[in-house]
């Protein structure tokens, strides 16, 4: 049960952080140009993205919405079986990231399950992104580390 709580806590934290920063970005950045924070290394630049991360598949918002829902269902199905706290963090990051971007797709214009995702952070030679995208990228990195260390998400004795 502790592992499940870890997953939900991480997911909730990143979902709320993503939502709060997107509300701020809409209110503060949508009518401004790029704001340089660390010169050209880190800038704030408001964009409405109709595709996936890295502006992949623009205009595929409906398909991406259904994919996000499938990911959430899969995580919810397997999460109660987790025995690894590290993997709970990974799935919590994915869940929080998917919830963050799915919230935009559901509630933002142009309509239900077709809304554009708010992106607002920019690094050089990197597409504009948000907290949800960051959570998913961090999850991917942690999953590689856990796999390299041979840490299974579910201990074998739990499978019997």
Secondary structure, DSSP 8 states (H G I E B T S, - for coil): -HHHHHHHHHHHHHHHHHHHHHHHHHHHHTTS--EEEETTTEEEEEEEESSSGGGTTTT-HHHHHHHHHHHHHHHHHHHTT---HHHHHHHHHHHHHHHHHHHHHHHSTT-TTT--EEEEEEETTS--B-HHHHHHHHHHHHHHHHHHTT--SS-HHHH-
